[in-house]
Amino acid sequence: MSSSTQTRQSQARTVFRVVSGNFLEMYDFMVYGFYATAIAHTFFPTGSEFASLMLSLVTFGAGFLMRPLGAIVLGAFIDRHGRRVGLLMTLGLMAAGTLLIACVPGYASIGIAAPLLVLVGRLLQGFSAGVELGGVSVYLAEIATPGNKGFYVSWQSASQQVAVIFAALLGVLLHSLLPKEVMTEWGWRVPFLVGCLIVPFLFIIRRSLQETEAFKQRKQHPTLGQIFRSIQQNWTLVLNGAFLVMMTTVSFYMITAYTPTFGKEVLKLGEVDNLIVTVCVGISNFFWLPVMGMLSDRVGRKPLLITFTALMLVTAYPTMLWLTSDPSFGRLLLVELWLSFIYASYNGAMVVALTEVMPPAVRTTGFSLAYSLATAIFGGFTPAISTYLIHATGNKAMPGVWLSVAAVCALFATLRLMRAGRSHVHGEANATV
């Protein structure tokens, strides 16, 4: 075996180890989104199906509110103490939150303590996730071979799609084996318990990670105070980064976590059909993300960022209107695959762009804060916002309007960062950060 082949295999194993925990982070979030209706029944009984579902979806979103805090606290820890130890810590916190949600008794057993404990579990998951994406993305960016940074970093998002596919396939299996009443009563807990069983294997995998050379070669590592001051000095960069992320996070949670609820409650389609569509979306995302990450290495970040924000802006509402005018499995699949193509093509350039624009000394903190702010304010509440907009207007296509708003914000941020001459809109070759 040639040395170049051995090197490629070694790099592939490293990428697998670093994204393994990212799989769990997204798996846990997907499972909650998939079973939001059953969770509403178990923990938020109000006598009103809409109110119960909204409470369940708001609790889903509340976990994202912890992401900015996790980004600052854990991001600063990783920037000072290293990428490897930080990724092990985030995995432990995520596992604790998942175990809590899986095991807490329902409202009928312990009353108000039940939804409060579920909320604590979501907050733990959100605190951990606040830096998981940033830690993984920065690690991949720092181990990437020259000219391939976009391709390497794209595997952060691609690993999330494996979680989407796995969670959806598990849902299809459970729905085929268990009656609907059983799924509502306790069957929804099984995917959470499966996530807990995966944790020991992920710890073993991540423990073998090595620290990145870029971090080890840095002679000085900033203190917590220095990191906070740097973030304060670069607050406009973080804010623009958050708007850049907005389209990614809104479209991702729209086409994955919200699909089973939207398909069941709004389109009145079968639960298995909705989960099959979600599997197909995950496969589509998994294919397009590395392809577009590689393309961004060749043509630059800017063309992809502009092209796909524009495509989302002009097609999101019309496609949703077409879907809701005559709902069917086929129409839902076509619309979701189209939105998947736009999301993955944009995200393939966006994530690596965000790593390139942040100052190296605070790269994890800056990336994580921008990403978590966008997810906390916009993406995490996408299911709740979409449900409310449909309820308030009576227009089932309103999620398309929310997608268009996200596209406008992302396009604005791209143009702002272009005018600032930042590296990520032009590609790796012109890096000036």
Secondary structure, DSSP 4 states (H G I P E B T S, - for coil): --HHHHHHHHHHHHHHHHHHHHHHHHHHHHHHHHTHHHHHHHH---S-HHHHHHHHHHHHHHHHHTHHHHHHHHHHHHHHH-HHHHHHHHHHHHHHHHHHHHH---HHHHTTHHHHHHHHHHHHHHHHHHHHHHHHHHHHHHHPPTT-HHHHHHHHHHHHHHHHHHHHHHHHHHHHHS-HHHIIIIITHHHHHHHHHHHHHHHHHHHTPPPPHHHHT-S----HHHHHHHHHHTHHHHHHHHHHHHHHHHHHHHHTTTHHHIIIIIS---HHHHHHHHHHHHHHHHHHHHHHHHHHHHH-HHHHHHHHHHHHHHHHHHHHHHHHHS--HHHHHHHHHHHHHHHHHHHHHHHHHHHHHS-GGGHHHHHHHHHHHHIIIIITTHHHHHHHHHHHH--TTHHHHHHHHHHHHHHHHHHHHHHTT-GGGT-GGG---
